[in-house]
């Protein structure tokens, strides 16, 4: 039997940096939500040289969470400019509200 491929309707990207207590709390909230419902998740350390463009944008704002609508494994738009954004302190419930909105956009 072939494994079933899961197609997510939301993609969450957490922009973070090491040693950031708010980032640790944000990641915990995202992980708690992911235990209850599926979504694609990635982290970007803004201090990593490969993420310099994100450092220029979010150096003083981390944690920042982008929530994107996704269809057939691809963002509805090619970049993250369409993402819903949560800044600094956000709860699991606030994240879930944004995921709900992203999924509605796909449905």
LINUR-V659745 format. One record per residue. N is the residue number from 1. PSI is psi in radians with two decimals (none if undefined). Layout:
{{N & PSI} {N & PSI}}
This chain:
{{1 & 2.31} {2 & 2.51} {3 & 2.55} {4 & 2.34} {5 & 2.19} {6 & 2.21} {7 & 2.03} {8 & 2.67} {9 & -0.03} {10 & 2.48} {11 & 2.20} {12 & 2.29} {13 & 2.10} {14 & 2.10} {15 & 2.16} {16 & 3.14} {17 & 2.72} {18 & 2.55} {19 & 0.26} {20 & 1.87} {21 & -0.69} {22 & -0.62} {23 & -0.71} {24 & -0.75} {25 & -0.75} {26 & -0.80} {27 & -0.74} {28 & -0.79} {29 & -0.70} {30 & -0.78} {31 & -0.64} {32 & -0.74} {33 & -0.69} {34 & -0.39} {35 & -0.47} {36 & -0.43} {37 & 2.55} {38 & 2.49} {39 & 2.76} {40 & 2.41} {41 & 2.42} {42 & 2.69} {43 & 2.54} {44 & 2.02} {45 & 1.97} {46 & -0.24} {47 & -0.19} {48 & 2.35} {49 & -0.62} {50 & -0.29} {51 & 0.47} {52 & -0.67} {53 & -0.62} {54 & -0.58} {55 & -0.73} {56 & -0.55} {57 & -0.75} {58 & 0.24} {59 & -0.66} {60 & 0.19} {61 & -0.12} {62 & 2.57} {63 & 2.58} {64 & 2.34} {65 & 2.15} {66 & 2.32} {67 & 2.05} {68 & 2.58} {69 & 2.42} {70 & 2.42} {71 & 2.33} {72 & 0.65} {73 & 0.04} {74 & 2.51} {75 & 2.61} {76 & -0.62} {77 & 2.83} {78 & -0.22} {79 & -3.07} {80 & 0.21} {81 & -0.34} {82 & -0.05} {83 & 2.51} {84 & 2.49} {85 & 2.38} {86 & 2.39} {87 & 2.52} {88 & -1.59} {89 & 2.04} {90 & 2.56} {91 & 2.91} {92 & -0.67} {93 & -0.68} {94 & -0.67} {95 & -0.80} {96 & -0.67} {97 & -0.73} {98 & -0.67} {99 & -0.75} {100 & -0.81} {101 & -0.73} {102 & -0.73} {103 & -0.58} {104 & -0.62} {105 & -0.49} {106 & -0.64} {107 & none}}
